Amino acid sequence: MQQPTPRPATPSVALRRAPVQRRSAQRLARILDACAEVLEEAGYDELSTRAVAGRAGVPIGSVYRFFPNKRAMAEALARRNLDAYADRITARLTAPADQPLQWRRAMDVVVDEYLAMKRTMPGFALVEFTVPAPQAARQANYEVADRLRALFAGPLGLDTADERLRTAFLVGVETADALLQLAFRTDPAGDPAIVTETKELLRAYLARYLDGTGAAGEGAGEGQG
């Protein structure tokens, strides 16, 4: 019997106090926006609750109402980034019921939306889906892989209890993460040649698991480029 892929413990990103009113939710969003801007301009080491409060135009007590420290604030921003990433992919792949989702196109969208966030969202290059810490980075890729697998389970008819498929998504995410980090080290905008090779690699690797799922009318080479 195949054993499940080991997974690090999930870090807590619970707020000290969840917003219950619209005004409070808007203030929390403003604090996280300010957190992203400070990260973009000064980096994680210079991030502080005081700097974020000043940028957001709120009393520092408003920041502490939600977060005990800067790490918790950055973790909440990372969680918001992951939710936004899933929403962007879903919006791109929404199709009429008579047009099944083609998995090769879906994988291209997964890469393209990550690139778009990396290029345009303040602070994303530093935080992405986790705070800057090696252990947390490994955990984040588990979460991204599980979110993507759940996102495509319905449209592609995937078995969410299949541990081999779960491992395949994790390997795909880890591989794409490493290659896209290389793309941005080579070119500040993301080396297009490395991006293209990343997509090719994902298609070739995942074909053994996903060919025949949600691929009505999809040729082996469709979606390439």
C-alpha positions in Angstrom: 0.0 0.0 0.0 1.4 3.4 -1.0 2.1 5.7 1.9 0.9 9.3 1.9 3.5 12.0 1.0 4.9 13.4 4.4 3.7 16.9 5.0 5.1 19.6 7.4 2.8 20.9 10.1 0.6 23.7 8.9 1.5 27.1 10.5 -1.3 29.1 12.1 -2.4 32.3 10.4 -5.4 33.0 12.6 -6.1 36.6 13.2 -6.2 37.9 16.8 -9.7 39.1 16.0 -11.6 38.4 12.8 -13.4 41.4 11.3 -17.2 41.2 11.7 -18.2 44.6 10.2 -17.5 46.0 6.8 -15.5 48.9 8.1 -13.3 46.5 10.1 -12.8 44.3 7.0 -11.8 47.3 5.0 -9.3 48.4 7.6 -7.8 44.9 7.6 -7.5 45.0 3.8 -5.8 48.4 4.0 -3.3 47.1 6.6 -2.5 44.1 4.3 -2.1 46.4 1.3 0.2 48.6 3.3 2.2 45.5 4.4 2.7 44.6 0.7 3.8 48.1 -0.1 6.4 48.2 2.7 7.7 44.8 1.7 8.1 45.9 -1.9 10.0 49.1 -0.9 12.0 48.0 2.1 12.1 44.2 2.3 11.1 41.8 5.0 13.8 42.7 7.5 12.6 46.3 7.5 8.9 45.4 7.8 7.4 46.5 11.1 3.9 47.0 12.5 4.7 50.7 13.0 5.8 51.2 9.4 2.6 49.4 8.2 0.4 51.4 10.5 1.9 54.7 9.2 1.5 53.6 5.5 -2.1 52.4 6.1 -3.0 55.6 8.0 -4.3 53.8 11.0 -3.3 53.8 14.7 -0.7 51.1 15.5 -3.3 49.7 17.9 -5.4 48.8 14.9 -2.6 46.7 13.5 -2.2 44.9 16.9 -5.9 44.3 17.0 -5.4 41.8 14.2 -1.7 40.8 14.4 0.7 40.2 17.3 3.8 40.8 15.2 5.1 41.4 11.6 5.4 37.6 10.9 1.7 37.1 11.6 0.9 40.0 9.3 3.1 38.7 6.5 1.5 35.2 6.9 -1.9 36.8 6.5 -0.7 38.5 3.3 0.6 35.2 2.0 -2.7 33.6 2.7 -4.5 36.4 0.8 -2.1 35.9 -2.1 -2.9 32.2 -2.3 -6.6 33.0 -2.3 -6.2 35.6 -5.0 -4.1 33.2 -7.0 -6.8 30.5 -6.9 -9.5 33.1 -7.8 -7.5 34.3 -10.8 -7.0 30.8 -12.1 -10.7 30.0 -11.6 -11.7 33.2 -13.5 -9.4 32.4 -16.4 -10.7 28.8 -16.7 -14.4 29.3 -16.3 -15.9 27.8 -19.5 -19.4 26.7 -20.8 -20.5 23.4 -19.5 -20.3 21.9 -23.1 -16.5 22.8 -23.3 -14.6 20.5 -21.0 -11.5 22.0 -19.3 -8.3 21.1 -21.1 -5.6 20.3 -18.6 -2.7 21.5 -20.7 -4.3 24.9 -21.0 -5.0 24.8 -17.3 -1.3 24.2 -16.5 -0.3 27.1 -18.7 -2.8 29.3 -16.9 -1.3 28.2 -13.5 2.1 29.4 -14.7 0.9 32.6 -16.4 -1.2 33.8 -13.4 1.8 33.2 -11.1 4.0 35.3 -13.4 1.4 38.0 -13.6 1.2 38.3 -9.8 5.0 38.2 -9.5 5.4 41.0 -12.0 2.6 43.3 -10.8 1.6 42.7 -7.2 3.5 44.8 -4.6 5.4 42.6 -2.1 4.6 39.4 -3.9 8.1 38.6 -5.0 9.2 38.6 -1.3 6.2 36.8 0.3 4.4 35.0 -2.4 2.5 32.3 -0.5 4.7 32.2 2.6 6.9 34.3 4.8 10.7 34.1 4.0 11.7 31.0 5.9 12.9 27.7 4.4 10.6 25.4 6.4 7.6 27.6 5.7 8.5 27.6 2.0 8.3 23.9 1.9 4.9 24.0 3.6 3.6 26.6 1.2 4.2 24.4 -1.9 2.2 21.6 -0.2 -0.7 24.1 0.2 -0.4 25.4 -3.4 -0.4 21.8 -4.7 -3.4 20.8 -2.7 -5.3 24.0 -3.7 -4.6 23.4 -7.4 -5.6 19.7 -7.2 -8.8 20.6 -5.4 -9.5 23.4 -8.0 -9.2 21.0 -10.9 -10.8 17.9 -9.3 -14.3 18.6 -10.5 -13.6 19.9 -14.0 -11.0 17.1 -14.7 -12.7 14.3 -12.8 -9.7 13.8 -10.5 -9.8 11.4 -7.5 -8.9 13.6 -4.6 -8.1 10.5 -2.5 -5.4 9.4 -4.9 -2.1 9.8 -3.1 0.0 9.2 -6.2 -1.8 12.1 -7.9 -1.3 14.3 -4.8 2.4 13.6 -5.0 2.4 14.3 -8.7 0.9 17.8 -8.1 3.4 18.5 -5.3 6.3 17.5 -7.6 4.9 19.6 -10.3 4.6 22.7 -8.0 8.1 22.2 -6.5 9.6 21.8 -10.0 7.8 24.9 -11.4 8.7 26.9 -8.3 12.4 26.2 -8.7 12.5 26.8 -12.4 10.5 30.1 -12.2 12.8 31.3 -9.4 15.6 30.7 -11.9 13.7 32.5 -14.6 13.6 35.7 -12.4 17.2 35.4 -11.4 18.1 35.3 -15.0 15.8 38.1 -16.1 13.9 40.6 -13.7 10.8 40.1 -15.8 11.1 36.3 -16.0 13.3 34.8 -18.7 10.8 33.8 -21.4 12.9 30.8 -22.6 12.9 29.3 -19.1 9.2 30.0 -18.7 8.5 28.1 -22.0 10.7 25.2 -20.9 8.9 25.1 -17.5 5.5 24.7 -19.3 6.9 22.0 -21.5 8.3 20.1 -18.6 5.0 20.3 -16.6 3.1 19.0 -19.7 5.4 16.1 -20.2 5.5 15.1 -16.5 1.8 15.4 -15.8 0.7 13.8 -19.1 1.0 10.3 -17.5 -1.5 11.3 -14.8 -3.8 13.7 -16.6 -4.1 12.5 -20.2 -7.7 11.4 -20.7 -9.1 13.7 -18.0 -11.1 16.7 -19.1 -9.4 16.5 -22.5 -12.1 16.0 -25.0 -10.8 17.0 -28.3 -7.4 18.0 -26.9 -4.4 17.1 -28.9 -1.1 16.2 -27.3 0.5 19.4 -28.4 -2.4 21.8 -27.8 -1.7 24.8 -25.6 2.1 24.7 -26.2 4.1 27.9 -26.7 
